[in-house]
Amino acid sequence: MGRSQETYNKKEVRNKKEKKRKEKEQRRQERRENREKSGLDDMIAYVDENGMLTSTPPDPDKKKKVKLEDIEIGVPSRDARVIDPLRKGVVSFFNESKGYGFIKDLETKESVFFHVNNTVDDVKEGNLVSFETERGHKGLTAVGIKIVK
């Protein structure tokens, strides 16, 4: 008698759960039947001499000997160019009321942030300036900014 008072929604939920349980059991049964067909050989992948994944094992005749001394471990060094610490650029933006701006570096063409506290001379937009860079909280910051005459 308890089921006669069930709402339609409760019946739907119960039926969905039952259907899901049966589908899960059916999938489990199919996996048991197909277990013998699949093996470890189907899952193995090989890497050829070009670094591509293949299903066939590599040819032992193409094997190359590598000397232990030729193997480099570590991070390669960065570009060894010597960058002049004193850079030149043009003030592309300057907000006098807030006291900050950006300098466009003439060599690298990147914008570098600067604050009015780091200037030696009074700068304005369009001035050609020389500056040095330091690592700031959010990237490079220009310091020691002087107007080039």
C-alpha positions as CSV (number, residue, x, y, z in Angstrom):
1,M,0.0,0.0,0.0
2,G,2.9,2.3,0.5
3,R,3.6,2.6,-3.3
4,S,0.1,3.8,-4.0
5,Q,0.9,7.1,-2.3
6,E,4.1,7.7,-4.3
7,T,4.1,10.8,-6.6
8,Y,4.8,10.6,-10.3
9,N,8.2,12.2,-9.8
10,K,9.3,9.6,-7.2
11,K,8.3,6.8,-9.6
12,E,10.3,8.4,-12.4
13,V,13.4,8.7,-10.2
14,R,13.1,5.1,-9.1
15,N,12.7,3.9,-12.7
16,K,15.7,5.9,-13.8
17,K,17.9,4.5,-11.0
18,E,16.7,0.9,-11.9
19,K,17.4,1.5,-15.6
20,K,20.9,2.9,-14.8
21,R,21.7,-0.1,-12.6
22,K,20.7,-2.5,-15.4
23,E,22.8,-0.7,-18.0
24,K,25.8,-0.7,-15.7
25,E,25.4,-4.4,-15.1
26,Q,25.1,-5.0,-18.8
27,R,28.3,-3.1,-19.5
28,R,30.1,-5.1,-16.8
29,Q,28.9,-8.3,-18.4
30,E,30.1,-7.2,-21.8
31,R,33.6,-6.4,-20.4
32,R,33.8,-9.8,-18.8
33,E,33.0,-11.5,-22.2
34,N,35.5,-9.4,-24.1
35,R,38.3,-9.7,-21.5
36,E,40.0,-12.6,-23.3
37,K,40.0,-10.8,-26.6
38,S,42.1,-7.7,-25.5
39,G,45.6,-8.0,-24.1
40,L,48.6,-6.0,-23.2
41,D,49.9,-6.2,-26.8
42,D,47.1,-4.0,-28.0
43,M,48.0,-1.3,-25.5
44,I,51.7,-1.0,-26.2
45,A,53.0,1.9,-28.2
46,Y,56.6,2.3,-29.5
47,V,58.6,5.4,-30.4
48,D,60.4,5.4,-33.7
49,E,63.7,7.1,-34.6
50,N,61.9,10.3,-35.5
51,G,60.0,10.5,-32.2
52,M,56.7,9.4,-33.6
53,L,54.4,6.8,-31.9
54,T,53.9,3.6,-33.8
55,S,52.4,0.2,-33.1
56,T,55.4,-1.8,-34.4
57,P,58.6,-2.2,-32.5
58,P,61.7,-0.3,-33.6
59,D,64.2,-1.9,-36.0
60,P,67.3,-2.9,-34.1
61,D,69.5,-2.2,-37.1
62,K,68.7,1.5,-37.0
63,K,69.9,1.8,-33.4
64,K,72.5,4.5,-32.8
65,K,75.3,4.5,-30.2
66,V,75.4,7.6,-28.0
67,K,78.4,8.5,-25.8
68,L,77.6,9.3,-22.2
69,E,79.7,12.5,-22.5
70,D,77.4,13.8,-25.3
71,I,74.3,13.9,-23.2
72,E,73.6,17.3,-21.7
73,I,71.6,17.5,-18.5
74,G,70.1,20.8,-17.4
75,V,68.6,23.9,-18.8
76,P,70.4,25.5,-21.8
77,S,71.9,28.9,-21.0
78,R,70.0,31.9,-22.3
79,D,71.1,34.1,-25.1
80,A,74.7,35.1,-24.3
81,R,74.4,38.6,-25.8
82,V,75.7,41.3,-23.7
83,I,73.0,43.9,-23.3
84,D,74.1,47.5,-22.5
85,P,72.6,48.3,-19.1
86,L,72.0,51.9,-20.2
87,R,69.1,51.8,-22.6
88,K,67.5,54.5,-24.7
89,G,63.9,55.0,-25.4
90,V,61.0,57.4,-26.0
91,V,58.4,58.3,-23.4
92,S,55.2,57.0,-25.1
93,F,52.8,57.8,-22.2
94,F,53.1,59.9,-19.1
95,N,50.3,60.8,-16.6
96,E,51.6,63.7,-14.5
97,S,48.7,63.6,-12.0
98,K,49.3,60.0,-11.1
99,G,53.1,60.1,-11.6
100,Y,53.7,57.1,-13.9
101,G,54.2,56.4,-17.5
102,F,55.8,54.1,-20.1
103,I,58.9,54.2,-22.2
104,K,59.2,52.5,-25.5
105,D,62.7,50.9,-25.8
106,L,64.4,51.8,-29.1
107,E,66.2,48.5,-29.4
108,T,63.6,45.9,-28.2
109,K,60.5,48.0,-29.0
110,E,58.9,46.9,-25.7
111,S,57.2,49.2,-23.3
112,V,58.8,49.6,-19.8
113,F,56.9,51.0,-16.9
114,F,58.4,53.9,-14.9
115,H,57.4,56.0,-11.9
116,V,58.1,59.7,-11.4
117,N,60.2,58.9,-8.3
118,N,62.7,57.1,-10.6
119,T,63.3,60.1,-12.9
120,V,66.3,62.4,-12.6
121,D,64.9,65.1,-14.9
122,D,61.4,66.3,-15.6
123,V,60.0,64.2,-18.5
124,K,57.1,64.6,-20.9
125,E,55.6,62.5,-23.6
126,G,57.8,62.3,-26.7
127,N,61.1,62.9,-24.8
128,L,64.1,60.8,-25.8
129,V,65.5,59.4,-22.5
130,S,68.2,57.0,-21.3
131,F,67.3,54.6,-18.5
132,E,68.3,51.3,-16.8
133,T,65.9,48.5,-16.0
134,E,65.2,46.6,-12.8
135,R,62.9,43.7,-12.1
136,G,59.8,45.0,-10.4
137,H,56.7,43.4,-8.8
138,K,54.9,43.1,-12.2
139,G,57.8,43.1,-14.7
140,L,60.5,45.4,-15.8
141,T,60.7,48.9,-14.3
142,A,62.8,51.8,-15.6
143,V,65.1,53.6,-13.1
144,G,67.5,56.4,-13.3
145,I,65.7,58.1,-16.2
146,K,67.5,61.1,-17.8
147,I,66.7,63.2,-20.8
148,V,69.1,62.7,-23.7
149,K,70.1,66.0,-25.3
